[in-house]
């Protein structure tokens, strides 16, 4: 057998197959062709993965990549391989008035696989600093539904940033929230809710959310959060998670607090998915990339296999793509990431400028996207033989 690429001798962790062992991963014609120990056969390129962690390509369920149109957005193609990310979900950068432009100018031009949520605000995040739904005239429920129907498989759901300074307070806030819920139901997709300093309590919002819907920024501090004022996890949060509501990290610039994470983990509550909310204001800290965000959870004591699961299989299932993404199953698309597991003393910072220190940092070494080795990665990215 001749392979296009053979990733040899890595510590393969693939939660979709309950796999954690030293193995080779063979790639042929853009697909995973074989996985096992000491695979025989020639390969066009052999990547030495000894001492590296090998996983399915990471899936970042919250980022902003509507570059050149939304001021905070980033360019996905150089960004994603540097972090082992092969699929990214843009979390509502575009609304009904500009999603088609987002698809034409970014999604269809990028090598990275990009899905998008449609913002309830017709202008998306083009002028987010003003509060995109402070004026109810920008709420476009029907436009969201039409956009999703016009872009099947690309526009995959609905986004609302439910902060009082974004959607308004009182009845205005509730009206915007209800419109977002209705858009998700009528489009037969799902809803992602950014919890900020929300005008309605988190338990009241959860009463309107169904399995597959998502709360992002689940570990934010401040007033409205997943904990009550005494630091106890709301019963409604645990019940929602049990019935299939997704609780996504969405680290971001202001939405991840150590004390909230500590309290949740101590009460047996883990996030469903790990994501970055990467944009121009947090790229150089405190977020940096997906592997750094994952490393924070390793430092907090979450086992490696669960951290990988939250970054591969689970976000793939949230996207409705668990059959072909977030996995190394034979026959699926060859999205593969390899990571150095660096040992030392590493400073990790939350969104409130508080530092903690850990002894392990994941750094992307190789990223393979649809069977192609792509530029970017850590210090071992050139360790291969022809």
C-alpha positions as a Markdown table, in Angstrom:
| # | Residue | x | y | z |
|---|---|---|---|---|
| 1 | Unk | 0.0 | 0.0 | 0.0 |
| 2 | Unk | 1.2 | 3.5 | -0.8 |
| 3 | Unk | 0.0 | 6.4 | 1.3 |
| 4 | Unk | 0.1 | 10.1 | 0.6 |
| 5 | Unk | 1.0 | 10.9 | 4.2 |
| 6 | Unk | 2.0 | 8.7 | 7.1 |
| 7 | Unk | 1.9 | 10.2 | 10.6 |
| 8 | Unk | 4.1 | 7.8 | 12.4 |
| 9 | Unk | 4.3 | 6.8 | 16.1 |
| 10 | Unk | 2.2 | 9.5 | 17.8 |
| 11 | Unk | 0.1 | 9.3 | 20.9 |
| 12 | Unk | -3.2 | 9.1 | 19.1 |
| 13 | Unk | -6.2 | 10.4 | 21.1 |
| 14 | Unk | -9.6 | 10.1 | 19.3 |
| 15 | Unk | -12.5 | 10.2 | 21.6 |
| 16 | Unk | -14.9 | 9.4 | 18.8 |
| 17 | Unk | -13.4 | 5.9 | 18.8 |
| 18 | Unk | -12.5 | 5.7 | 22.4 |
| 19 | Unk | -8.9 | 5.5 | 21.1 |
| 20 | Unk | -5.8 | 6.4 | 23.1 |
| 21 | Unk | -2.7 | 4.6 | 22.1 |
| 22 | Unk | 0.6 | 5.0 | 20.1 |
| 23 | Unk | -0.4 | 4.5 | 16.5 |
| 24 | Unk | 0.3 | 5.4 | 12.9 |
| 25 | Unk | -2.3 | 7.4 | 10.9 |
| 26 | Unk | -2.2 | 6.9 | 7.1 |
| 27 | Unk | -3.8 | 9.3 | 4.7 |
| 28 | Unk | -4.7 | 8.6 | 1.1 |
| 29 | Unk | -6.7 | 10.8 | -1.3 |
| 30 | Unk | -7.7 | 13.3 | 1.4 |
| 31 | Unk | -9.2 | 10.6 | 3.6 |
| 32 | Unk | -8.1 | 8.7 | 6.7 |
| 33 | Unk | -7.0 | 5.4 | 5.1 |
| 34 | Unk | -5.8 | 3.4 | 8.0 |
| 35 | Unk | -4.9 | 3.7 | 11.7 |
| 36 | Unk | -2.9 | 1.2 | 13.7 |
| 37 | Unk | 0.5 | 0.3 | 15.0 |
| 38 | Unk | 3.5 | 0.0 | 12.6 |
| 39 | Unk | 1.5 | 0.4 | 9.4 |
| 40 | Unk | 3.4 | -1.1 | 6.4 |
| 41 | Unk | 3.7 | 0.6 | 3.1 |
| 42 | Unk | 5.4 | 3.4 | 1.3 |
| 43 | Unk | 4.4 | 7.1 | 1.8 |
| 44 | Unk | 4.9 | 10.2 | -0.2 |
| 45 | Unk | 5.7 | 12.0 | 3.1 |
| 46 | Unk | 6.4 | 10.5 | 6.5 |
| 47 | Unk | 5.8 | 12.8 | 9.5 |
| 48 | Unk | 7.6 | 11.7 | 12.6 |
| 49 | Unk | 5.1 | 12.1 | 15.4 |
| 50 | Unk | 7.0 | 10.3 | 18.1 |
| 51 | Unk | 6.5 | 12.1 | 21.4 |
| 52 | Unk | 3.7 | 14.1 | 20.0 |
| 53 | Unk | 0.0 | 14.1 | 20.7 |
| 54 | Unk | -2.1 | 13.3 | 17.5 |
| 55 | Unk | -5.8 | 14.2 | 17.4 |
| 56 | Unk | -8.5 | 14.9 | 14.9 |
| 57 | Unk | -8.2 | 18.4 | 13.6 |
| 58 | Unk | -9.6 | 20.8 | 16.3 |
| 59 | Unk | -13.0 | 22.5 | 15.8 |
| 60 | Unk | -13.2 | 26.0 | 17.3 |
| 61 | Unk | -16.9 | 26.6 | 17.9 |
| 62 | Unk | -16.6 | 30.3 | 18.5 |
| 63 | Unk | -14.4 | 32.8 | 16.6 |
| 64 | Unk | -14.7 | 35.8 | 14.3 |
| 65 | Unk | -13.3 | 35.6 | 10.8 |
| 66 | Unk | -15.3 | 38.1 | 8.7 |
| 67 | Unk | -12.0 | 39.9 | 7.9 |
| 68 | Unk | -11.9 | 43.3 | 6.4 |
| 69 | Unk | -15.6 | 43.8 | 7.1 |
| 70 | Unk | -15.9 | 43.4 | 10.9 |
| 71 | Unk | -13.1 | 45.3 | 12.6 |
| 72 | Unk | -12.2 | 42.7 | 15.2 |
| 73 | Unk | -12.2 | 39.7 | 12.8 |
| 74 | Unk | -9.1 | 37.7 | 11.9 |
| 75 | Unk | -7.9 | 35.9 | 8.8 |
| 76 | Unk | -8.7 | 32.2 | 9.3 |
| 77 | Unk | -6.1 | 30.6 | 7.0 |
| 78 | Unk | -2.9 | 31.5 | 8.8 |
| 79 | Unk | -4.6 | 31.5 | 12.1 |
| 80 | Unk | -6.1 | 28.1 | 12.2 |
| 81 | Unk | -3.2 | 25.8 | 11.2 |
| 82 | Unk | -1.0 | 27.5 | 13.8 |
| 83 | Unk | -3.4 | 26.2 | 16.4 |
| 84 | Unk | -4.2 | 22.8 | 15.0 |
| 85 | Unk | -7.7 | 24.0 | 14.0 |
| 86 | Unk | -9.2 | 22.7 | 10.7 |
| 87 | Unk | -12.8 | 23.8 | 11.2 |
| 88 | Unk | -14.1 | 27.0 | 12.6 |
| 89 | Unk | -17.5 | 28.4 | 13.4 |
| 90 | Unk | -17.9 | 32.2 | 13.0 |
| 91 | Unk | -20.2 | 33.2 | 15.8 |
| 92 | Unk | -22.5 | 35.8 | 14.3 |
| 93 | Unk | -20.1 | 38.3 | 12.7 |
| 94 | Unk | -22.6 | 38.7 | 9.8 |
| 95 | Unk | -26.3 | 39.2 | 9.8 |
| 96 | Unk | -29.0 | 38.9 | 7.1 |
| 97 | Unk | -27.7 | 42.0 | 5.2 |
| 98 | Unk | -24.2 | 40.8 | 4.8 |
| 99 | Unk | -24.0 | 37.0 | 5.2 |
| 100 | Unk | -24.0 | 36.5 | 1.5 |
| 101 | Unk | -20.9 | 38.8 | 1.3 |
| 102 | Unk | -19.3 | 36.9 | 4.1 |
| 103 | Unk | -19.8 | 33.7 | 2.2 |
| 104 | Unk | -18.5 | 35.1 | -1.0 |
| 105 | Unk | -15.5 | 37.0 | 0.3 |
| 106 | Unk | -14.4 | 34.7 | 3.2 |
| 107 | Unk | -16.0 | 31.3 | 3.5 |
| 108 | Unk | -15.6 | 30.4 | -0.2 |
| 109 | Unk | -12.1 | 31.9 | -0.5 |
| 110 | Unk | -10.6 | 30.2 | 2.6 |
| 111 | Unk | -9.0 | 26.8 | 2.7 |
| 112 | Unk | -10.1 | 26.4 | 6.3 |
| 113 | Unk | -13.6 | 25.0 | 6.6 |
| 114 | Unk | -15.8 | 27.7 | 7.9 |
| 115 | Unk | -19.4 | 27.6 | 9.1 |
| 116 | Unk | -21.4 | 30.6 | 10.2 |
| 117 | Unk | -24.1 | 31.6 | 12.6 |
| 118 | Unk | -26.4 | 34.4 | 11.4 |
| 119 | Unk | -26.7 | 37.3 | 13.8 |
| 120 | Unk | -30.2 | 38.4 | 14.7 |
| 121 | Unk | -29.0 | 42.0 | 13.9 |
| 122 | Unk | -29.2 | 42.5 | 10.2 |
| 123 | Unk | -25.8 | 44.2 | 10.2 |
| 124 | Unk | -24.0 | 41.6 | 12.3 |
| 125 | Unk | -21.0 | 43.0 | 14.2 |
| 126 | Unk | -20.0 | 45.7 | 11.7 |
| 127 | Unk | -20.7 | 48.3 | 14.4 |
| 128 | Unk | -20.8 | 46.1 | 17.4 |
| 129 | Unk | -19.4 | 48.8 | 19.7 |
| 130 | Unk | -22.6 | 50.7 | 19.4 |
| 131 | Unk | -24.8 | 47.7 | 20.4 |
| 132 | Unk | -26.2 | 45.9 | 17.3 |
| 133 | Unk | -29.7 | 45.5 | 18.7 |
| 134 | Unk | -30.1 | 48.6 | 20.8 |
| 135 | Unk | -32.4 | 49.8 | 18.0 |
| 136 | Unk | -35.1 | 47.1 | 17.5 |
| 137 | Unk | -35.3 | 48.1 | 13.8 |
| 138 | Unk | -32.1 | 46.1 | 13.3 |
| 139 | Unk | -33.6 | 42.8 | 14.5 |
| 140 | Unk | -34.4 | 40.8 | 11.4 |
| 141 | Unk | -36.0 | 37.5 | 12.4 |
| 142 | Unk | -37.3 | 36.7 | 9.0 |
| 143 | Unk | -34.1 | 37.7 | 7.3 |
| 144 | Unk | -32.2 | 35.3 | 9.5 |
| 145 | Unk | -34.6 | 32.5 | 8.5 |
| 146 | Unk | -34.3 | 33.3 | 4.8 |
| 147 | Unk | -30.5 | 33.5 | 5.0 |
| 148 | Unk | -30.2 | 30.1 | 6.6 |
| 149 | Unk | -32.5 | 28.6 | 4.1 |
| 150 | Unk | -30.5 | 30.2 | 1.2 |
| 151 | Unk | -27.2 | 28.9 | 2.6 |
| 152 | Unk | -27.9 | 25.3 | 3.7 |
| 153 | Unk | -24.9 | 23.6 | 5.3 |
| 154 | Unk | -23.0 | 26.9 | 5.6 |
| 155 | Unk | -25.3 | 29.1 | 7.7 |
| 156 | Unk | -25.9 | 26.6 | 10.4 |
| 157 | Unk | -27.7 | 28.5 | 13.2 |
| 158 | Unk | -28.6 | 31.8 | 14.9 |
| 159 | Unk | -26.6 | 34.1 | 17.2 |
| 160 | Unk | -27.6 | 36.7 | 19.7 |
| 161 | Unk | -25.3 | 38.6 | 22.1 |
| 162 | Unk | -27.6 | 38.9 | 25.1 |
| 163 | Unk | -26.0 | 41.8 | 27.0 |
| 164 | Unk | -28.1 | 44.7 | 28.2 |
| 165 | Unk | -25.8 | 47.2 | 26.3 |
| 166 | Unk | -26.3 | 45.2 | 23.1 |
| 167 | Unk | -30.0 | 44.1 | 23.1 |
| 168 | Unk | -31.5 | 46.6 | 25.5 |
| 169 | Unk | -33.2 | 46.0 | 28.9 |
| 170 | Unk | -36.7 | 45.1 | 30.0 |
| 171 | Unk | -39.2 | 44.2 | 27.3 |
| 172 | Unk | -36.9 | 45.3 | 24.5 |
| 173 | Unk | -34.2 | 42.8 | 25.6 |
| 174 | Unk | -36.8 | 40.0 | 25.9 |
| 175 | Unk | -38.3 | 40.9 | 22.5 |
| 176 | Unk | -34.9 | 40.5 | 20.9 |
| 177 | Unk | -34.2 | 37.3 | 22.7 |
| 178 | Unk | -37.6 | 35.8 | 21.7 |
| 179 | Unk | -37.0 | 36.8 | 18.1 |
| 180 | Unk | -33.7 | 34.9 | 18.1 |
| 181 | Unk | -35.3 | 31.8 | 19.6 |
| 182 | Unk | -38.1 | 32.0 | 17.0 |
| 183 | Unk | -35.6 | 32.3 | 14.2 |
| 184 | Unk | -33.8 | 29.2 | 15.3 |
| 185 | Unk | -37.0 | 27.2 | 15.7 |
| 186 | Unk | -38.5 | 28.3 | 12.3 |
| 187 | Unk | -35.2 | 27.7 | 10.5 |
| 188 | Unk | -34.9 | 24.3 | 12.2 |
| 189 | Unk | -31.4 | 25.0 | 13.3 |
| 190 | Unk | -30.0 | 26.0 | 16.7 |
| 191 | Unk | -29.4 | 29.1 | 18.8 |
| 192 | Unk | -26.1 | 30.3 | 20.4 |
| 193 | Unk | -26.6 | 32.8 | 23.2 |
| 194 | Unk | -23.7 | 35.0 | 24.3 |
| 195 | Unk | -24.3 | 35.7 | 28.0 |
| 196 | Unk | -22.9 | 39.0 | 29.0 |
| 197 | Unk | -24.4 | 41.4 | 31.6 |
| 198 | Unk | -27.7 | 40.0 | 30.4 |
| 199 | Unk | -31.0 | 41.9 | 31.1 |
| 200 | Unk | -32.7 | 38.6 | 32.0 |
| 201 | Unk | -31.4 | 35.9 | 34.4 |
| 202 | Unk | -29.6 | 32.9 | 32.9 |
| 203 | Unk | -32.2 | 30.4 | 34.3 |
| 204 | Unk | -35.0 | 32.3 | 32.6 |
| 205 | Unk | -33.2 | 32.2 | 29.3 |
| 206 | Unk | -32.5 | 28.5 | 29.6 |
| 207 | Unk | -36.3 | 27.9 | 30.0 |
| 208 | Unk | -36.6 | 28.8 | 26.3 |
| 209 | Unk | -33.6 | 26.8 | 25.1 |
| 210 | Unk | -33.8 | 23.3 | 23.6 |
| 211 | Unk | -31.3 | 20.4 | 23.1 |
| 212 | Unk | -28.6 | 21.5 | 20.7 |
| 213 | Unk | -28.9 | 25.2 | 21.6 |
| 214 | Unk | -25.8 | 26.7 | 23.2 |
| 215 | Unk | -24.8 | 29.1 | 26.0 |
| 216 | Unk | -21.4 | 30.6 | 25.1 |
| 217 | Unk | -19.1 | 32.4 | 27.6 |
| 218 | Unk | -20.3 | 29.9 | 30.2 |
| 219 | Unk | -17.5 | 30.8 | 32.6 |
| 220 | Unk | -17.8 | 34.6 | 32.5 |
| 221 | Unk | -17.7 | 36.6 | 35.8 |
| 222 | Unk | -19.8 | 39.6 | 36.7 |
| 223 | Unk | -23.5 | 39.8 | 37.4 |
| 224 | Unk | -25.3 | 37.3 | 35.3 |
| 225 | Unk | -23.5 | 34.0 | 35.2 |
| 226 | Unk | -24.1 | 30.2 | 35.6 |
| 227 | Unk | -23.7 | 30.6 | 39.4 |
| 228 | Unk | -26.0 | 32.1 | 41.9 |
| 229 | Unk | -24.7 | 35.0 | 44.1 |
| 230 | Unk | -23.5 | 32.4 | 46.6 |
| 231 | Unk | -21.4 | 30.6 | 44.0 |
| 232 | Unk | -23.7 | 27.6 | 43.6 |
| 233 | Unk | -24.4 | 26.3 | 40.2 |
| 234 | Unk | -28.0 | 27.1 | 39.2 |
| 235 | Unk | -30.2 | 23.9 | 39.2 |
| 236 | Unk | -31.5 | 25.2 | 35.8 |
| 237 | Unk | -27.9 | 25.0 | 34.4 |
| 238 | Unk | -27.4 | 21.4 | 35.4 |
| 239 | Unk | -30.8 | 20.5 | 34.2 |
| 240 | Unk | -30.3 | 22.2 | 30.8 |
| 241 | Unk | -26.9 | 20.4 | 30.3 |
| 242 | Unk | -28.6 | 17.1 | 31.2 |
| 243 | Unk | -31.2 | 17.7 | 28.5 |
| 244 | Unk | -28.7 | 18.6 | 25.8 |
| 245 | Unk | -28.1 | 22.3 | 26.0 |
| 246 | Unk | -24.5 | 23.0 | 25.1 |
| 247 | Unk | -22.3 | 25.1 | 27.5 |
| 248 | Unk | -19.4 | 26.5 | 25.5 |
| 249 | Unk | -16.3 | 28.1 | 26.9 |
| 250 | Unk | -16.0 | 31.0 | 24.4 |
| 251 | Unk | -13.0 | 32.3 | 26.4 |
| 252 | Unk | -12.8 | 35.7 | 24.8 |
| 253 | Unk | -11.4 | 39.0 | 26.1 |
| 254 | Unk | -13.8 | 39.4 | 29.0 |
| 255 | Unk | -15.6 | 36.1 | 29.4 |
| 256 | Unk | -13.5 | 33.6 | 31.4 |
| 257 | Unk | -12.9 | 33.8 | 35.1 |
| 258 | Unk | -10.9 | 31.3 | 37.1 |
| 259 | Unk | -13.1 | 31.5 | 40.2 |
| 260 | Unk | -16.2 | 30.7 | 38.1 |
| 261 | Unk | -14.5 | 27.7 | 36.4 |
| 262 | Unk | -13.2 | 26.5 | 39.8 |
| 263 | Unk | -16.7 | 26.6 | 41.3 |
| 264 | Unk | -18.3 | 24.8 | 38.4 |
| 265 | Unk | -15.6 | 22.1 | 38.3 |
| 266 | Unk | -15.8 | 21.6 | 42.1 |
| 267 | Unk | -19.6 | 21.0 | 41.7 |
| 268 | Unk | -19.0 | 18.4 | 39.0 |
| 269 | Unk | -19.9 | 20.7 | 36.0 |
| 270 | Unk | -17.7 | 20.7 | 32.9 |
| 271 | Unk | -18.2 | 22.6 | 29.7 |
| 272 | Unk | -19.6 | 20.8 | 26.7 |
| 273 | Unk | -17.1 | 22.4 | 24.3 |
| 274 | Unk | -13.9 | 24.4 | 24.4 |
| 275 | Unk | -13.7 | 27.4 | 22.1 |
| 276 | Unk | -11.7 | 30.6 | 22.0 |
| 277 | Unk | -13.8 | 33.5 | 20.8 |
| 278 | Unk | -10.7 | 34.6 | 19.0 |
| 279 | Unk | -10.6 | 38.1 | 17.6 |
| 280 | Unk | -8.2 | 40.9 | 17.2 |
| 281 | Unk | -8.4 | 42.0 | 20.8 |
| 282 | Unk | -7.4 | 38.7 | 22.4 |
| 283 | Unk | -5.2 | 37.0 | 19.8 |
| 284 | Unk | -2.0 | 38.2 | 21.6 |
| 285 | Unk | -3.5 | 37.4 | 25.0 |
| 286 | Unk | -5.1 | 36.2 | 27.1 |
| 287 | Unk | -6.5 | 33.6 | 24.6 |
| 288 | Unk | -3.7 | 33.1 | 22.0 |
| 289 | Unk | -5.2 | 30.0 | 20.4 |
| 290 | Unk | -7.1 | 26.7 | 20.9 |
| 291 | Unk | -4.1 | 24.7 | 22.3 |
| 292 | Unk | -3.5 | 27.4 | 25.0 |
| 293 | Unk | -7.2 | 27.3 | 26.0 |
| 294 | Unk | -7.1 | 23.5 | 26.1 |
| 295 | Unk | -3.9 | 23.7 | 28.3 |
| 296 | Unk | -5.8 | 25.9 | 30.8 |
| 297 | Unk | -8.2 | 23.0 | 31.4 |
| 298 | Unk | -5.3 | 20.5 | 31.7 |
| 299 | Unk | -3.9 | 22.8 | 34.4 |
| 300 | Unk | -7.3 | 22.8 | 36.1 |
| 301 | Unk | -7.2 | 19.0 | 36.3 |
| 302 | Unk | -9.5 | 18.0 | 33.5 |
| 303 | Unk | -8.1 | 14.8 | 32.0 |
| 304 | Unk | -6.5 | 15.0 | 28.5 |
| 305 | Unk | -9.0 | 12.7 | 26.8 |
| 306 | Unk | -11.9 | 14.9 | 28.0 |
| 307 | Unk | -10.1 | 18.1 | 26.9 |
| 308 | Unk | -9.6 | 16.6 | 23.4 |
| 309 | Unk | -13.2 | 15.4 | 23.3 |
| 310 | Unk | -14.4 | 19.0 | 24.1 |
| 311 | Unk | -12.3 | 20.2 | 21.2 |
| 312 | Unk | -13.1 | 17.6 | 18.5 |
| 313 | Unk | -16.0 | 15.2 | 18.8 |
| 314 | Unk | -18.4 | 17.4 | 20.8 |
| 315 | Unk | -18.2 | 20.5 | 18.6 |
| 316 | Unk | -18.5 | 18.3 | 15.6 |
| 317 | Unk | -21.8 | 16.9 | 17.0 |
| 318 | Unk | -22.9 | 20.5 | 17.9 |
| 319 | Unk | -22.5 | 21.3 | 14.2 |
| 320 | Unk | -24.4 | 18.2 | 13.2 |
| 321 | Unk | -21.2 | 16.8 | 11.6 |
| 322 | Unk | -20.2 | 14.1 | 14.0 |
| 323 | Unk | -20.1 | 11.5 | 11.2 |
| 324 | Unk | -17.4 | 13.2 | 9.2 |
| 325 | Unk | -15.6 | 15.8 | 11.4 |
| 326 | Unk | -13.8 | 15.7 | 14.7 |
| 327 | Unk | -12.8 | 12.0 | 14.2 |
| 328 | Unk | -10.0 | 9.9 | 12.7 |
| 329 | Unk | -12.3 | 7.1 | 11.6 |
| 330 | Unk | -11.2 | 5.4 | 8.4 |
| 331 | Unk | -13.0 | 6.9 | 5.4 |
| 332 | Unk | -13.5 | 10.3 | 6.9 |
| 333 | Unk | -11.9 | 13.6 | 5.8 |
| 334 | Unk | -8.2 | 13.7 | 6.8 |
| 335 | Unk | -8.2 | 16.6 | 9.2 |
| 336 | Unk | -5.4 | 15.8 | 11.7 |
| 337 | Unk | -3.5 | 17.8 | 14.3 |
| 338 | Unk | -0.3 | 17.0 | 16.1 |
| 339 | Unk | 0.9 | 18.8 | 19.2 |
| 340 | Unk | 4.0 | 19.1 | 21.2 |
| 341 | Unk | 3.4 | 18.6 | 24.9 |
| 342 | Unk | 5.9 | 21.1 | 26.3 |
| 343 | Unk | 6.9 | 20.8 | 30.0 |
| 344 | Unk | 7.9 | 23.7 | 32.1 |
| 345 | Unk | 6.3 | 26.6 | 34.0 |
| 346 | Unk | 3.7 | 28.4 | 31.9 |
| 347 | Unk | 1.6 | 31.5 | 32.8 |
| 348 | Unk | -2.1 | 31.3 | 32.0 |
| 349 | Unk | -4.2 | 34.4 | 32.3 |
| 350 | Unk | -8.0 | 34.6 | 32.5 |
| 351 | Unk | -10.1 | 37.4 | 31.0 |
| 352 | Unk | -9.8 | 39.5 | 34.3 |
| 353 | Unk | -6.0 | 39.7 | 34.3 |
| 354 | Unk | -5.5 | 37.0 | 36.9 |
| 355 | Unk | -2.6 | 34.7 | 36.4 |
| 356 | Unk | -2.1 | 31.0 | 37.2 |
| 357 | Unk | 0.7 | 28.7 | 36.4 |
| 358 | Unk | 0.7 | 25.2 | 34.9 |
| 359 | Unk | 3.4 | 22.7 | 33.9 |
| 360 | Unk | 2.2 | 21.7 | 30.5 |
| 361 | Unk | 1.5 | 23.7 | 27.3 |
| 362 | Unk | 0.1 | 22.2 | 24.1 |
| 363 | Unk | 1.6 | 23.7 | 20.9 |
| 364 | Unk | 0.6 | 22.8 | 17.4 |
| 365 | Unk | 3.4 | 20.9 | 15.6 |
| 366 | Unk | 1.6 | 19.8 | 12.4 |
| 367 | Unk | -1.8 | 20.5 | 10.9 |
| 368 | Unk | -3.2 | 18.4 | 8.1 |
| 369 | Unk | -6.4 | 19.8 | 6.4 |
| 370 | Unk | -8.3 | 17.6 | 4.0 |
| 371 | Unk | -5.2 | 15.5 | 3.5 |
| 372 | Unk | -2.8 | 18.4 | 2.9 |
| 373 | Unk | 0.0 | 19.4 | 5.2 |
| 374 | Unk | -0.5 | 23.1 | 5.7 |
| 375 | Unk | 2.0 | 25.8 | 6.9 |
| 376 | Unk | 2.0 | 26.8 | 10.5 |
| 377 | Unk | 2.7 | 25.1 | 13.8 |
| 378 | Unk | 5.2 | 24.8 | 16.5 |
| 379 | Unk | 8.9 | 24.2 | 16.7 |
| 380 | Unk | 8.8 | 20.7 | 15.4 |
| 381 | Unk | 6.7 | 21.4 | 12.3 |
| 382 | Unk | 9.7 | 20.7 | 10.0 |
| 383 | Unk | 10.4 | 17.3 | 11.6 |
| 384 | Unk | 9.5 | 14.9 | 8.7 |
| 385 | Unk | 11.3 | 12.8 | 6.1 |
| 386 | Unk | 10.4 | 12.4 | 2.5 |
